[in-house]
Amino acid sequence: MKKNVIMFSLLAIIGLCGFHIVDSYRIVENESFGPGEILEYRVHYGFINAGEGVVKVSNQIHKINDRPCFEVTAYGKSVGAFDWIVKIRDTWKSYVDTSALIPHRFQTDLQEGKYKKQETVYFNYAGKTIRSEEKNDVSKEFDMPTNIQDIISGYCYMRIIDFNTLRIGDVVPIPAFFDDKVYDFKVKYRGKEEISTKYGKIRCIKITPVMPKNEMFDGESSIRVWITDDKNRIPVKIEADMFVGAVEMELKSYKGLKHKIVFK
C-alpha cells in the first residue's frame, strides 16, 4: 500500500553513529530517549487537518531473544473529513534492543479502508535471517544484512546520531527491511536551522531521505525532516511534496522526555 511506503519514508530516516561489537551486537550510546516517552503529532494535507499520530515508548523493558528491548509503538489514524474518505487505523510496534538499537521483533496491524494487514517480523541475528509471518499467508524467510532496521527502530536510531560528525550534503546508505524487502535507503544531512513550532522557535537538524523516482513523491528531496538540535533529538516537523499535494506533520504534544526541551 502506498500509505505504508509514505509512513516508512517519514519514520525510517536514519544515519551513522559510532559503535563497537560485543558478542555480535554493537553497542551505541543512547542519551536521547527512554521508557515513558510519548510524542503526539498532527498531520495536515494542505490546510486540512487529516490525521494524528503517536509514538510511545513503553514504561516496561521487555526481553526478546534474551536481550532487553524497548517496546516502541507508533499509532496513526485519519481524522475529520479524511476519515469519511478512507478510515485509517494503523499500528506499528517494534521491540528494539536497548544497547544496539536494532529490532528483534516488528509487528503491524493496518486498517486502511477495506485493506487490512496483520504481520509479525522476527529478526534472527544468530542465523542472520528475517522471517515474516502475515495473517492468512505463508511464512517467508530472507537473508539479513548487518545492522538492519525496521521503520520504528530506524526512527529510534535516528535520534542518537552525532550529526556534528557529518558535513552538509553527506549521504549515508542504510539497510532497512520493510514489506518483505531489504532496501538500501540513503539519507542526506542538510545542516541546521531554526524553525517555528506551536511551542516557539527551536534550533533543528535538517535531514532528507534521497528518494528514487516513484509515482508518489515529487523529486529526489521531496521529504524534509527537522529534529531538535539538543540531547532529545525529537522530530518536530516533517514535510513531504507529493504529486497529489503537500503533507506536513508537526509536533502536537510531548511528555516523558529525558532532557528538558527549550523553545524561544
C-alpha positions as a Python dict, from the first residue, in 0.01 Angstrom:
ca = {
    (1, 'M'): (0, 0, 0),
    (2, 'K'): (120, 350, -83),
    (3, 'K'): (35, 476, 265),
    (4, 'N'): (275, 221, 412),
    (5, 'V'): (558, 347, 192),
    (6, 'I'): (480, 704, 299),
    (7, 'M'): (493, 616, 667),
    (8, 'F'): (814, 422, 614),
    (9, 'S'): (974, 717, 440),
    (10, 'L'): (866, 954, 719),
    (11, 'L'): (967, 737, 1000),
    (12, 'A'): (1269, 545, 862),
    (13, 'I'): (1514, 836, 827),
    (14, 'I'): (1834, 710, 983),
    (15, 'G'): (2212, 759, 976),
    (16, 'L'): (2550, 677, 1124),
    (17, 'C'): (2676, 656, 1478),
    (18, 'G'): (2997, 518, 1633),
    (19, 'F'): (2977, 171, 1786),
    (20, 'H'): (3178, -141, 1864),
    (21, 'I'): (3087, -508, 1851),
    (22, 'V'): (3043, -732, 2156),
    (23, 'D'): (2908, -1087, 2107),
    (24, 'S'): (2784, -994, 1757),
    (25, 'Y'): (2585, -699, 1888),
    (26, 'R'): (2705, -343, 1857),
    (27, 'I'): (2673, -104, 2149),
    (28, 'V'): (2555, 251, 2089),
    (29, 'E'): (2514, 535, 2335),
    (30, 'N'): (2156, 647, 2382),
    (31, 'E'): (2110, 971, 2573),
    (32, 'S'): (1806, 1081, 2372),
    (33, 'F'): (1506, 874, 2483),
    (34, 'G'): (1388, 610, 2727),
    (35, 'P'): (1081, 440, 2876),
    (36, 'G'): (774, 656, 2925),
    (37, 'E'): (825, 898, 2638),
    (38, 'I'): (515, 995, 2438),
    (39, 'L'): (517, 1218, 2128),
    (40, 'E'): (193, 1321, 1957),
    (41, 'Y'): (172, 1462, 1604),
    (42, 'R'): (-86, 1630, 1384),
    (43, 'V'): (-89, 1565, 1008),
    (44, 'H'): (-205, 1829, 759),
    (45, 'Y'): (-292, 1780, 393),
    (46, 'G'): (-269, 2133, 262),
    (47, 'F'): (-481, 2339, 501),
    (48, 'I'): (-686, 2039, 613),
    (49, 'N'): (-629, 1853, 939),
    (50, 'A'): (-604, 1500, 801),
    (51, 'G'): (-460, 1276, 1069),
    (52, 'E'): (-299, 1221, 1406),
    (53, 'G'): (-7, 1008, 1518),
    (54, 'V'): (151, 896, 1844),
    (55, 'V'): (493, 743, 1911),
    (56, 'K'): (515, 584, 2254),
    (57, 'V'): (796, 410, 2443),
    (58, 'S'): (654, 166, 2698),
    (59, 'N'): (746, 205, 3064),
    (60, 'Q'): (837, -163, 3071),
    (61, 'I'): (1157, -319, 2932),
    (62, 'H'): (1086, -647, 2751),
    (63, 'K'): (1317, -941, 2685),
    (64, 'I'): (1326, -1077, 2328),
    (65, 'N'): (1593, -1323, 2208),
    (66, 'D'): (1733, -1298, 2563),
    (67, 'R'): (1802, -929, 2504),
    (68, 'P'): (1648, -629, 2686),
    (69, 'C'): (1428, -431, 2448),
    (70, 'F'): (1232, -108, 2436),
    (71, 'E'): (873, -160, 2325),
    (72, 'V'): (814, 130, 2085),
    (73, 'T'): (471, 173, 1928),
    (74, 'A'): (353, 416, 1662),
    (75, 'Y'): (-18, 477, 1604),
    (76, 'G'): (-165, 659, 1307),
    (77, 'K'): (-526, 745, 1226),
    (78, 'S'): (-725, 963, 988),
    (79, 'V'): (-950, 1235, 1130),
    (80, 'G'): (-1220, 1474, 1015),
    (81, 'A'): (-1324, 1467, 650),
    (82, 'F'): (-1041, 1231, 564),
    (83, 'D'): (-1186, 974, 800),
    (84, 'W'): (-1501, 970, 586),
    (85, 'I'): (-1299, 920, 267),
    (86, 'V'): (-1071, 644, 396),
    (87, 'K'): (-1067, 526, 755),
    (88, 'I'): (-709, 464, 869),
    (89, 'R'): (-622, 290, 1194),
    (90, 'D'): (-261, 175, 1176),
    (91, 'T'): (-30, 41, 1446),
    (92, 'W'): (340, -36, 1417),
    (93, 'K'): (528, -191, 1707),
    (94, 'S'): (895, -280, 1741),
    (95, 'Y'): (1097, -441, 2016),
    (96, 'V'): (1423, -251, 1990),
    (97, 'D'): (1745, -370, 2152),
    (98, 'T'): (1830, -123, 2430),
    (99, 'S'): (2205, -147, 2365),
    (100, 'A'): (2230, -200, 1989),
    (101, 'L'): (1913, -14, 1879),
    (102, 'I'): (1829, -284, 1627),
    (103, 'P'): (1494, -467, 1602),
    (104, 'H'): (1421, -814, 1740),
    (105, 'R'): (1052, -825, 1653),
    (106, 'F'): (832, -597, 1445),
    (107, 'Q'): (451, -606, 1432),
    (108, 'T'): (199, -427, 1213),
    (109, 'D'): (-179, -405, 1236),
    (110, 'L'): (-307, -196, 946),
    (111, 'Q'): (-664, -95, 865),
    (112, 'E'): (-691, 140, 569),
    (113, 'G'): (-1039, 143, 424),
    (114, 'K'): (-1111, -211, 308),
    (115, 'Y'): (-744, -304, 323),
    (116, 'K'): (-627, -492, 632),
    (117, 'K'): (-294, -646, 720),
    (118, 'Q'): (-151, -812, 1028),
    (119, 'E'): (213, -915, 1019),
    (120, 'T'): (493, -1010, 1255),
    (121, 'V'): (859, -999, 1155),
    (122, 'Y'): (1123, -1192, 1351),
    (123, 'F'): (1491, -1095, 1335),
    (124, 'N'): (1728, -1388, 1396),
    (125, 'Y'): (2077, -1247, 1448),
    (126, 'A'): (2233, -1584, 1525),
    (127, 'G'): (2112, -1727, 1195),
    (128, 'K'): (2127, -1393, 1009),
    (129, 'T'): (1775, -1438, 877),
    (130, 'I'): (1447, -1247, 882),
    (131, 'R'): (1115, -1430, 899),
    (132, 'S'): (787, -1257, 822),
    (133, 'E'): (452, -1410, 910),
    (134, 'E'): (139, -1247, 774),
    (135, 'K'): (-207, -1349, 892),
    (136, 'N'): (-368, -1595, 649),
    (137, 'D'): (-47, -1620, 446),
    (138, 'V'): (264, -1838, 434),
    (139, 'S'): (577, -1762, 634),
    (140, 'K'): (865, -1609, 436),
    (141, 'E'): (1236, -1602, 515),
    (142, 'F'): (1502, -1357, 398),
    (143, 'D'): (1876, -1306, 438),
    (144, 'M'): (1956, -1033, 689),
    (145, 'P'): (2219, -763, 629),
    (146, 'T'): (2428, -634, 919),
    (147, 'N'): (2255, -381, 1145),
    (148, 'I'): (1922, -397, 963),
    (149, 'Q'): (1645, -160, 1070),
    (150, 'D'): (1266, -158, 1058),
    (151, 'I'): (1063, 163, 1041),
    (152, 'I'): (1042, 202, 1419),
    (153, 'S'): (1395, 101, 1515),
    (154, 'G'): (1517, 330, 1238),
    (155, 'Y'): (1327, 617, 1397),
    (156, 'C'): (1494, 536, 1730),
    (157, 'Y'): (1839, 510, 1576),
    (158, 'M'): (1798, 844, 1401),
    (159, 'R'): (1777, 1010, 1738),
    (160, 'I'): (2118, 902, 1868),
    (161, 'I'): (2326, 1010, 1567),
    (162, 'D'): (2605, 1259, 1625),
    (163, 'F'): (2531, 1488, 1331),
    (164, 'N'): (2828, 1704, 1425),
    (165, 'T'): (3050, 1441, 1261),
    (166, 'L'): (2877, 1491, 923),
    (167, 'R'): (2927, 1758, 661),
    (168, 'I'): (2637, 1927, 486),
    (169, 'G'): (2549, 1714, 184),
    (170, 'D'): (2688, 1389, 326),
    (171, 'V'): (2482, 1088, 216),
    (172, 'V'): (2454, 778, 432),
    (173, 'P'): (2333, 440, 295),
    (174, 'I'): (2119, 237, 540),
    (175, 'P'): (1988, -121, 514),
    (176, 'A'): (1620, -142, 610),
    (177, 'F'): (1360, -420, 596),
    (178, 'F'): (1005, -327, 502),
    (179, 'D'): (716, -502, 330),
    (180, 'D'): (918, -821, 265),
    (181, 'K'): (1209, -637, 103),
    (182, 'V'): (1553, -513, 204),
    (183, 'Y'): (1610, -155, 92),
    (184, 'D'): (1935, 39, 63),
    (185, 'F'): (1798, 371, 179),
    (186, 'K'): (2007, 685, 169),
    (187, 'V'): (1983, 986, 397),
    (188, 'K'): (2129, 1330, 331),
    (189, 'Y'): (2236, 1573, 604),
    (190, 'R'): (2117, 1925, 520),
    (191, 'G'): (2262, 2127, 807),
    (192, 'K'): (2098, 2315, 1094),
    (193, 'E'): (1835, 2587, 1106),
    (194, 'E'): (1586, 2748, 1341),
    (195, 'I'): (1218, 2674, 1280),
    (196, 'S'): (890, 2787, 1436),
    (197, 'T'): (660, 2545, 1619),
    (198, 'K'): (344, 2579, 1829),
    (199, 'Y'): (573, 2596, 2133),
    (200, 'G'): (803, 2862, 1989),
    (201, 'K'): (1124, 2863, 1789),
    (202, 'I'): (1389, 2596, 1822),
    (203, 'R'): (1717, 2511, 1651),
    (204, 'C'): (1690, 2192, 1447),
    (205, 'I'): (1891, 1947, 1242),
    (206, 'K'): (1753, 1907, 890),
    (207, 'I'): (1776, 1576, 704),
    (208, 'T'): (1620, 1435, 388),
    (209, 'P'): (1589, 1082, 253),
    (210, 'V'): (1713, 1053, -104),
    (211, 'M'): (1404, 936, -289),
    (212, 'P'): (1422, 727, -608),
    (213, 'K'): (1182, 808, -890),
    (214, 'N'): (832, 698, -794),
    (215, 'E'): (467, 784, -850),
    (216, 'M'): (408, 937, -506),
    (217, 'F'): (681, 1187, -425),
    (218, 'D'): (777, 1487, -635),
    (219, 'G'): (1157, 1490, -661),
    (220, 'E'): (1464, 1335, -501),
    (221, 'S'): (1446, 1557, -191),
    (222, 'S'): (1070, 1558, -158),
    (223, 'I'): (1073, 1471, 214),
    (224, 'R'): (1231, 1700, 474),
    (225, 'V'): (1265, 1628, 844),
    (226, 'W'): (1360, 1861, 1130),
    (227, 'I'): (1476, 1713, 1462),
    (228, 'T'): (1574, 1917, 1766),
    (229, 'D'): (1942, 2003, 1791),
    (230, 'D'): (1960, 1905, 2157),
    (231, 'K'): (2000, 1586, 2360),
    (232, 'N'): (1639, 1478, 2299),
    (233, 'R'): (1663, 1473, 1918),
    (234, 'I'): (1285, 1462, 1874),
    (235, 'P'): (1129, 1515, 1529),
    (236, 'V'): (925, 1835, 1543),
    (237, 'K'): (832, 1875, 1177),
    (238, 'I'): (814, 1670, 856),
    (239, 'E'): (722, 1796, 510),
    (240, 'A'): (651, 1581, 205),
    (241, 'D'): (596, 1705, -150),
    (242, 'M'): (367, 1459, -325),
    (243, 'F'): (219, 1467, -673),
    (244, 'V'): (-126, 1490, -512),
    (245, 'G'): (-27, 1778, -283),
    (246, 'A'): (181, 1873, 21),
    (247, 'V'): (166, 1683, 351),
    (248, 'E'): (301, 1821, 679),
    (249, 'M'): (340, 1656, 1017),
    (250, 'E'): (411, 1870, 1324),
    (251, 'L'): (461, 1806, 1693),
    (252, 'K'): (136, 1839, 1887),
    (253, 'S'): (245, 1740, 2239),
    (254, 'Y'): (522, 1567, 2428),
    (255, 'K'): (585, 1410, 2768),
    (256, 'G'): (840, 1189, 2938),
    (257, 'L'): (1147, 1339, 2765),
    (258, 'K'): (1485, 1251, 2914),
    (259, 'H'): (1601, 1613, 2898),
    (260, 'K'): (1434, 1950, 2932),
    (261, 'I'): (1347, 2099, 2594),
    (262, 'V'): (1387, 2474, 2547),
    (263, 'F'): (1184, 2678, 2297),
    (264, 'K'): (1235, 3051, 2239),
}
